[in-house]
Amino acid sequence: MHAPRPPFPFADHDASRPVIWTVSVSRLTGLLGDVIPEFDRRARIEQINLGFEEAVALINQRLRGEHCDVVIAGGSNAAWLRSRLDVPLVPIQANGFDLMEALARARRIAPRIGLVTHAGDVPTLASFQDSFGLQIEHRRFVTREDARDCIADLRANGIEVIVGTGMAIDHAEAAGLQGVLLYSADSVRQAFEHALELTHTLARSGSRPARTRRRDTQRGDGHALLGNSPAMDVVRQHIALYAPHESTVLVSGETGTGKELVARQLHASSGRGGRFVALNCGAITESLLEAELFGYSDGAFTGARRGGRIGLVEAADGGTLFLDEIGELPLPLQTRLLRVLEEREVLRVGATEPTPVDLRVVAATLQSLQQRVQAGQFRRDLYYRLAALHISLPPLRARRDDIALLVQHFFRQLRGIDAPLDRRALATLEAADWPGNVRELRNLVDRLRIHWQPGEAPIDHARLLALAPELGGGQSVGLPLEGEAGKPSHEQLQQLLASHRNDREGMALALGISRTTLWRWLRAAGLG
């Protein structure tokens, strides 16, 4: 067995590697020590040989000045830590092979075996008893006192050997019984693989570690909802009212109005310690979306990675899952999402046992979900579940008084200067329709700040129209807005493709919409 390791035993402190802390007591500590060297090059790993209250106190104290991506723990320790840490947790979970191997070892010690596990059922136990003719008494515990009582009860019933978690084994040996640890090196390896996959999943989704996220929130400019208009005051009031509650929130609004910003504000003000995980439901094909959202188990399909993969639902455990363009979620996956919301558990693709999750879901839509419900394209029960609380974002043309403030903010953010526009140019911006809303405005400011150089005269009306001809009656002004009268017509889209010479990125920029939205429009028009 390897001895417990000192904190961060790496000389280089390579910041590119994820940081994993393992939390364990008793026999599991030694098993972790055996496996950790296999992952030294892929992660910076530290063992914390404490449990329960002591582990929580130490980890929370260290997180004030140190960084950790994922915590790994087993059994009751994992259940205790899950809701008490501001960092994702991956549990060490015994599989059927672990159980079979542990029972075989126990059978060589004594014929009557006690199995002591934390909460939940062991689904393969009945088949093992029938197949091997074993006499097994199964007990489940939640607290340390429960575990001690389970061992005492089994001992009084003539049980001589205990198979169980580390805590159960400790109590068994204290009571004079022999113990066999339920976990194996393979189950520990799978936990490390899942922890590493979790860090990669969070990186793909654009989420940040909790420590960095709090710093961004305190800074206040990256995810701020700017605007002094009455409409924005109402939005901020709703965010403050809804944030502390666990109910799902549906955020609606046209493209570019800031739906993800609202979701991030809800998360930042919620007090939830986990991460903000975002997914655009319209940007991934159905076959990939299922695995990305719900994860998959080992051998779920051809090409599935060994040990399976954690999904974004599990990645958001303890935090907030933001589902953008929820109206694009395929019907079969709507049923699975409803189960997550109702049961607070997720079933990976190919798995037989669900995993409990504690998360808050915020969904966003630029479509009318009521219309999709009536058309049979969206589940009515899921719609009602998602719309428990509702925030509607106003379009930019409904809060024109905020445009000057936003222009000034974007110039300072992108260039570090005050907005170099004269009064007439600013009035032109305030009078525009902005079909792409705040996103379109920011993209335009990005274009202006590249063209304007220090020492030049302020941008006047004529130069503004030269740099942004769409403001003077170009194709991007006056198009039907997505989510209102409808999308641009087939002919308009053809004209835009021709004028932009099939440059779809430039076309999306001119329209002030995302490339995903443009792709969906073109596909629906048969131009994709």
Disulfide bonds with the S-S distance in Angstrom:
none
